[in-house]
Amino acid sequence: MPGMNLTRDEASARADVLSTESYSIDLDVTGSGPTFRSSTTARFRCSAPGTSTFVDLVADSVELVELNGTALDPATVFDGTRIALDGLAAENELRVVANCTYMRTGEGLHRFVDPVDGETYLYSQFEVADSRRMFAVFEQPDLKATFTLTVTAPAHWQVVSVSATPESEPTGDGVATWRFAPTPRLSSYVTALVAGPYAVVRSSLTSRKGSVPAAVFCRRTLAEHLDADEILLLTQQGFDFYEEAFDLAYPFEKYDQLFVPEFNAGAMENVGCVTILEDYVFRSRVSEAAVERRAITVLHELAHMWFGDLVTMKWWNDLWLNESFAEFVSHVAAAEATKYTEAWTTFATTEKTWAYRQDQLPSTHPIVAEINDLEDVEVNFDGITYAKGASVLKQLVAYVGRDAFFAGIRTYFAKHAYANTTLGDLLVELERSSGRDLSAWSGTWLETAGVNTLRPSIEVAGEGTYSRFAVLQEAPAEWPTLRPYRLGIGLYDLAEGGLARRRYVEVDVDGPSTEVPELVGERQPDLLLLNDDDLAFAKIRLDERSVATLVSSLAQVRDSLPRALCWGAAWDMCRDTEIRARDYLALALEGAQTEDDSAMLRSVLRQAEVVSRLYVDPAFKEQAADQLASGTRSLAEAAQPGSDAQLQLVRAFAAAARSEEQLEVVHALYTGELAWEGLEVDTDLRWDLLHALVAGGRLGDEAVEAELERDKTATGERHAAAARAARPTAEAKASAWKAIFEDADLPNSLLVATVGGFAQAGQEQLVAPYVERYFEALEPTWASRTNETAQTIVVGLYPTLLASEELLARTDRWLAEAGSAPASLRRLVLESRDGVARALRAQARDRG
């Protein structure tokens, strides 16, 4: 959006002269129009009286600007995103009265109307820089202040913010006012407002400092599905773990968790007022992997109360540390303090797979990324910021020792509470607690990009023992850094009951080749696994004997984590064209028969889908599609009735079904003519089956409308939008395209659904006419839409389905001609292009 950017230099210059003290914010959200009234009084100091600066505000209109008692002309000083302030005093008071806009994009103050009962729900989402959509503010993380919020709203609403909710004061017919106490010193992006007739379950949590009020909220029409007891149990387990690990009591006065509609992310760490994607209120049965993901999300946001909210990054280049720490420590907490004891398996299967993919894109960047402005931040919520950073923190713990790591963290919290820090502040404390110099470690791991590959180099004597054992390290040409690792090596033998680990050694690996004398003389195992226990961030390769074992006996690996590492190695080898795509597809279908880890099964099935649609030789594509559909159908029929595997396999089968025979089975499951023991075709599974039938041309508009009549909910509307866009007709594609680009009232949830339904496997000819329109729309879309919306369109509509040399050439032409396009937009297109280039390499290998 024009004028929405803020550079690091601007923020630094502003912080050099300003220190913010407090904001008093008065909001009136009683109206039904497109705007709400926002009144802000900001108090701040200036170290250079007479200087000029600006305050951030995105508003429909500004009625009053008053600086130190002097009225300023809004038409002169307000440009739509900033208010210019000249002639500052040493002590300043700024008053701004504005009419701000309710959003439908999940940014700023988002407004949603429940289609079931017509009730209105509000919630704020301010990261990265959207508190300025709700009040006037110096919008950067290092200008912390206290915030005092007053809200006038319908009297029957719940109104929740950072401070404890006060008793409301009746102020009119059906209207009330809530006057919140001032907050501690916070960055504006972690302040919050959530308001509406939310259902609530109130409780308390036990903390070192005593009882902490806690509550769980969701929309009234979802309340019957809210398992608040499970959320509160997880939260209490997190409280216990973090307070012990950090040696610091929960730092705020209460802890509310609110499941909100049309949320763009998994959750947001607003201080004591955490907002969470309401899809995590499970109205239908979901996979065990989804339930575990929710648990990690709950623990991730709770960790932010200390790391991110209490102690906050100075600027967004340390966003990675904020997110990586929460991602790392939430998995530690899950594995050690909850029932999710296999959390590190899920991390290896899901998070690290994401990180490896991101780190091999042409847009890869060091973990400590160069963040020059807000546009850089917006596209940096990626697999490096979250998953690679968390993986490297796990390595750091192995390097300095767990006790030293947490000792340093405790000192860091104690020293910098309610302040802003940089990475250097943390490293200082870790160096003191561990006695290690971390400058070289930081330079190698945090300031360079790319993922390295580790291979075993072995020689076997006549008696079958290793006469030589070394670990080879390779780096990509673009990022030729060889790194030091603390690495586990496991030797596994086939025995009665499965593949069991016979020997495990930990070694330090550095440089292109590292000899491992500890394993010389050791009998060659059936499976040799580098990076056993998943200590290191690196792609691993298997020797020939281990590959043969993997193909024949992967299911025999007893423990889930080494099995995940084997799956990961196979997937990396497929993506890097070291094995053929069709061979990976066969391995996936074979391994899925016995895979009992929910997250791993989900990952393998998704990878099999990618392989069948994009990686196999186009001449083999129909056969691969049939192989995937037939294979998942057979596995679903043979799965244990009512099992997690049965549910996942049925969904995978429906998504893969293409032939008339396959679609007939899907239709019979949908109508109930066919019933598989233990399978409940509930509301969301019905939509999954219907989507497959609509995309396959078996059913059409009438069926979608009939299903929506059964499920007149926000989730039902989302499913219906996706199904309409998935119809295999030119008219359906034209209608979806028009809705995406011309319907200004389309909320973010329906936009995401429509984009997601647009390009379906088997519909290549219907999508092809939109290639040129896509490239023509890129720059206008980026210029006119909010960041979240623009990213959804740019990434979601890139025609990957048409992977070809022609698409690569067209993308390259746009990149060459759009030299003045914003770097963040170019990055997203370049990443999409890379996915097509990789698919073409895989197709060529599959032909060979």
Summary of the structure (lengths in Angstrom):
residues: 848
radius of gyration: 27.5
end to end distance: 47.3
largest distance: 92.1
contacts: 2993
relative contact order: 0.06
helix: 48%
strand: 22%
